[in-house]
């Protein structure tokens, strides 16, 4: 029984194989008298064959062991499948978002990413600032107090709205694809968005918002016109007659162009529209032409 590997079973092929595995057979001494050891690979292959034959003989002599091994393997597979199918039950869902701004803040905080509501309130307001943030972002946290400070100065004229654009169940995350945070967009009525790309400082944000609120610089006197020509270069100068109409021809185009210059980041430091009658504009135009000729 101890030789279940096949050496004493009377099987000629087994004996021949064993003899080959042992390096030239049992009668090697009757040959040339020299011993040539078998290669290491052949010895390993021989041991593997003997092991397989031993397992086969054991299965034939004691089939209950083979059945037990098969049953154990099936049980392990079933247990593994059951464990993997139950793995989703132990996944902890993400915590719902919380307010990023305090309830006393002048900023409307849509911390669940309600982009549709932001669009609704935007249509009802003249000037709106949208602050897109990610709650975990250090830059968003740092800009939060700056936005609140700017909102405290302009909340009576501008609607400040903050939107959590990181929560995966919010519409903002599904519809917007920002590569960085925070992002500031401004809207003037139906025109926009105008992206703010300056420093996240309340002073600069407030200054930019005021430019969006009043993209045109209105000049009521000749002295202010001369001051404009002296301090702003380049500048775009326009004249419109408002005595007959609150919106003379070309004025809306001029106004939209001023907003577009902010959106495109053009270096147009000032825009203006004159509220003068034709007679009052003549001396100003004469002064303007004189300055242009002198510059040449």
Secondary structure, 3 states (H helix, E strand, C coil): CCCCCCCCCCCHHHHHHHHHHCCCCCCHHHCCCCCCCCCHHHHHHHHHHHHHHHHHHHHHHCHHHHHHHHHHHHHHHHHHHHHHHCHHHHCCCCCCCCCCCCCCCCCEEECCCCHHHHHHHHHCCCEEEEEEECCCCHHHHHHHHHHHHHHHHHCCCCEEEEEECCCCCCHHHHHCCCCCCCEEEEEECCEEEEEECCCCCHHHHHHHHHHHHCCCEEECCHHHHHHHHHHCCCCEEEECCCCCCCCCCCHHHHHHHHHHHHHHCCCCCCEEEECCCHHHHHHHHHHHHHHHHHHC
